[in-house]
Amino acid sequence: MKRGLEFQILWIPIALFAFAIFGVTYFIVRSSGEYLVDQLKEDLGVRAEVVVEAIKAQPHESASEWDRIADREGETLGVRVTLVDASGNVLGDSQLSLDEVHTAENHLQRAEIQDARKSGKGESVRQSVTLKRSYLYVARPFSVGETNGYVRLARTLPEIDATLSRFRRRVFLAALATLALVAFVLFRVARRITKDVGTLTNAAHEMTEGRLDVRTNFKGFDELGTLGVALDRLSSSLSASLADLRREHGRLDRILHGMQEGVVLLDEHGRIVLVNAALRSILLVPGVVEGKAFADVIRDAELVGLFRRGLEAKGNLSEEVELGGLKPRRLLVQLVALDQELLAVFVDVTELRRLEKIRKDFVANVSHELRTPVSAVRSATETLQGGAVADPTAAKRFLDIVDRNAKRLEDLIENLLELSRVESKEFQPRLEDVELGSALAQVVALYRERAEKKKIRIVLDIPSPLVVVVDPRAVEQIVGNLVDNAVKYCGEDATITVSARASSTEFECEVTDTGPGIDEKHLSRLFERFYRVDKGRSRDIGGTGLGLSIVKHLAEVLGGAVSVSSKVGFGTTFTVTFPKDGRQSLRVPA
């Protein structure tokens, strides 16, 4: 571009100027030569008239007299003078001797003589046959007495050519000097312009490459200076605008990547333009997927069909989609048409639907658990009202039914309230130093009488002293629920062992029984609300189905965990692990 500009503002003008100046010079030289020849012709014509007057002023009877006149006038005028009679015979010549004059050719047919004979004036340019040189000839007629003839003056062309050559050389030297001066000035101007244009061009290129801190710093008042100032202002404006765009882009990027909802933007051909981190996690999207077709990245027919309908409809759609695979999810997909693009927002409603199901199941289970004792109480009450109260034996039996089911309702309500309290964020454990042996001995004492009635032996295996930082009431309730379950479900002559061990960072409590054991298929759901291995037997012995769920949530509140292992016919072991110092790892479940 720089060379092209330099060619346009330097070499093209120089070429045009050279063509013009040399054309003008040639015209001037040519015109000057013609003008000089015309002047010489006019001058020779005047001198010819002078010679004519000189011939008229004196007699000339002999041939030698004519030749002397020619010699004298030729010397006086500084030109060749030739006198010719009317027949074309040479009478005298200033550059020929008298003998040569007598032998000279007849001049009647010379062009200048013929013109002078016809019009009184004759002029021509040709090479002299006699002297073998080019001459400019001018002829004028004369008449002296009875003699008529022609005066012919001649001047050699080399003299004229020398004069023209000197003039031509001077003109051409002046033209070359002018051309050199113009070229020098144009070169300096072109160098300055191309340098400035190069600076502006480089600055513009750097701006297009993102370097908007570049400035031309032009201070001139010409067009290039104005352009430089405009580029600097444009760079500053673009820099500010780009900074704003980057801030907005960064803010949008942080918002998109901070969203828990998945976001994907597709073009009109179904190719991915943008995808955020949440969607990558939800759909397990691998690597770089921008520019790829959505159907090639997400191989789910239902989801791909939904997107195809969204692209075709160019409208808003909302639909829940169930995804299987390694990470099953239920997603609420909202599609929004944006001109030729399609924006999709994925809301993971898996947990929400699970909680809704839990709520529905919980309501159904609570209703079911409450219905049985309430029905039993109403049935017994109606029987008593129907007359059974008059029979002491029947009345006692139905009153026992009312009392047992009322107690069951009370336990169920207390367990529901306890579970709600434990799961709420308002529940905060009260930590203190606890000597574990003494605390668990008190728990075991509460169930020893019931165990002895069923001929069940309870063994306490705890090294003393064992001091931990924990909420004593929570630990007592956890161990109490586990011992209570063991006493309920173990048969006669069973043994229940309550043990505790501690390491440098944690301690664990185990409640092991030699009861009937639990089938492995039930172990994964054992801590769910209202889950029972044997529903009929559990209700008969007064179970609410909430005890183990309370154990699990209390353990998590204290920063611990509960697990179970069992083998049918050999007994069951519940293990609860706690941090030794609850102050360092206490957490509240969400």
Secondary structure as GFF3:
##gff-version 3
##sequence-region A 1 590
A	DSSP	alpha_helix	2	6	.	.	.	ID=ss1
A	DSSP	pi_helix	7	11	.	.	.	ID=ss2
A	DSSP	alpha_helix	12	56	.	.	.	ID=ss3
A	DSSP	alpha_helix	63	77	.	.	.	ID=ss4
A	DSSP	beta_strand	80	85	.	.	.	ID=ss5
A	DSSP	beta_strand	90	93	.	.	.	ID=ss6
A	DSSP	alpha_helix	98	103	.	.	.	ID=ss7
A	DSSP	alpha_helix	111	119	.	.	.	ID=ss8
A	DSSP	beta_strand	122	127	.	.	.	ID=ss9
A	DSSP	beta_strand	134	144	.	.	.	ID=ss10
A	DSSP	beta_strand	147	156	.	.	.	ID=ss11
A	DSSP	alpha_helix	157	208	.	.	.	ID=ss12
A	DSSP	alpha_helix	223	258	.	.	.	ID=ss13
A	DSSP	beta_strand	262	266	.	.	.	ID=ss14
A	DSSP	beta_strand	272	275	.	.	.	ID=ss15
A	DSSP	alpha_helix	277	283	.	.	.	ID=ss16
A	DSSP	alpha_helix	294	297	.	.	.	ID=ss17
A	DSSP	alpha_helix	301	313	.	.	.	ID=ss18
A	DSSP	beta_strand	317	323	.	.	.	ID=ss19
A	DSSP	beta_strand	329	338	.	.	.	ID=ss20
A	DSSP	beta_strand	341	348	.	.	.	ID=ss21
A	DSSP	alpha_helix	350	385	.	.	.	ID=ss22
A	DSSP	three_ten_helix	388	390	.	.	.	ID=ss23
A	DSSP	alpha_helix	392	423	.	.	.	ID=ss24
A	DSSP	beta_strand	432	435	.	.	.	ID=ss25
A	DSSP	alpha_helix	436	453	.	.	.	ID=ss26
A	DSSP	beta_strand	457	461	.	.	.	ID=ss27
A	DSSP	beta_strand	467	470	.	.	.	ID=ss28
A	DSSP	alpha_helix	472	489	.	.	.	ID=ss29
A	DSSP	beta_strand	495	502	.	.	.	ID=ss30
A	DSSP	beta_strand	506	513	.	.	.	ID=ss31
A	DSSP	alpha_helix	520	523	.	.	.	ID=ss32
A	DSSP	alpha_helix	535	540	.	.	.	ID=ss33
A	DSSP	alpha_helix	547	557	.	.	.	ID=ss34
A	DSSP	beta_strand	561	567	.	.	.	ID=ss35
A	DSSP	beta_strand	571	579	.	.	.	ID=ss36
A	DSSP	alpha_helix	582	585	.	.	.	ID=ss37
###
